[in-house]
Amino acid sequence: MLQIKCPCCGPRDHDEFRYAGDASVGRPAHTDADFERWYRYVFVRENPAGAHREYWQHVMGCRQWLIVERNTVNHTILSVNFSRGTPA
């Protein structure tokens, strides 16, 4: 089981958190009418082997949005930091 070290609550099982997607992908502006850009944002994702930044929310604790850097090969948590807002 993954353990995520919440900056507010300390180490917790990943069951207390909600995965919210790739933290390295930028969302197009709401006014952007480019279909291809929106298609790539919604449906096209990389599947990296190694370090990857992800949004997680501590829903069963402090409710903070976090950016978790996780190694996708061995599931080691490399870092946990506060997000600068909710993912778009």
C-alpha positions as CSV (number, residue, x, y, z in Angstrom):
1,M,0.0,0.0,0.0
2,L,1.2,3.5,-0.8
3,Q,1.9,5.8,2.1
4,I,1.7,9.5,1.3
5,K,3.3,12.0,3.8
6,C,0.8,14.8,3.9
7,P,2.5,18.1,4.9
8,C,-0.4,18.8,7.4
9,C,-1.4,15.3,8.7
10,G,1.8,13.2,8.4
11,P,2.1,9.8,6.8
12,R,-1.3,8.3,5.7
13,D,-2.5,5.4,3.5
14,H,-3.3,6.3,-0.1
15,D,-6.9,5.3,0.6
16,E,-7.4,8.7,2.3
17,F,-6.5,10.5,-0.9
18,R,-8.1,11.0,-4.3
19,Y,-5.9,10.9,-7.4
20,A,-6.7,13.8,-9.7
21,G,-4.4,13.4,-12.7
22,D,-1.2,14.6,-14.2
23,A,0.2,17.7,-12.7
24,S,2.5,18.4,-15.6
25,V,-0.2,19.0,-18.2
26,G,-1.5,22.6,-18.7
27,R,-5.2,23.1,-19.4
28,P,-6.1,25.3,-22.4
29,A,-7.9,28.5,-21.7
30,H,-11.7,28.3,-21.4
31,T,-11.9,30.7,-24.4
32,D,-9.6,28.5,-26.5
33,A,-11.6,27.1,-29.4
34,D,-8.9,24.9,-30.8
35,F,-10.4,21.4,-31.0
36,E,-7.0,19.6,-31.3
37,R,-5.6,21.3,-28.2
38,W,-8.7,20.3,-26.2
39,Y,-8.6,16.8,-27.6
40,R,-4.9,16.4,-26.6
41,Y,-5.6,17.8,-23.1
42,V,-8.5,15.5,-22.4
43,F,-7.5,12.2,-24.1
44,V,-3.8,12.1,-24.9
45,R,-1.5,11.3,-22.0
46,E,2.0,10.1,-21.6
47,N,2.7,6.9,-19.7
48,P,6.1,7.7,-18.2
49,A,8.3,5.1,-16.5
50,G,10.0,6.9,-13.6
51,A,9.4,10.2,-11.8
52,H,5.9,11.7,-12.5
53,R,4.1,14.6,-10.9
54,E,0.5,14.0,-10.0
55,Y,-2.4,15.9,-8.3
56,W,-3.8,14.2,-5.1
57,Q,-6.3,15.6,-2.6
58,H,-6.4,14.5,1.0
59,V,-10.2,14.0,1.1
60,M,-10.3,12.0,4.3
61,G,-8.0,14.5,6.2
62,C,-7.1,18.1,5.8
63,R,-8.7,18.3,2.2
64,Q,-5.5,20.0,0.9
65,W,-4.5,19.7,-2.8
66,L,-1.0,18.2,-3.1
67,I,1.5,17.6,-5.9
68,V,3.0,14.2,-5.3
69,E,6.1,13.2,-7.3
70,R,6.0,9.4,-7.6
71,N,8.2,6.9,-9.3
72,T,5.8,4.9,-11.6
73,V,8.1,1.9,-11.8
74,N,8.3,1.1,-8.1
75,H,5.7,3.5,-6.6
76,T,8.2,5.2,-4.4
77,I,7.0,8.7,-3.3
78,L,9.8,11.1,-4.0
79,S,8.2,14.4,-2.8
80,V,4.9,15.8,-1.6
81,N,4.2,19.6,-1.8
82,F,1.2,21.8,-1.6
83,S,-0.5,22.7,-4.9
84,R,-1.0,26.3,-5.7
85,G,-4.7,25.8,-6.1
86,T,-7.1,23.1,-7.3
87,P,-6.3,21.4,-10.6
88,A,-8.3,22.9,-13.5
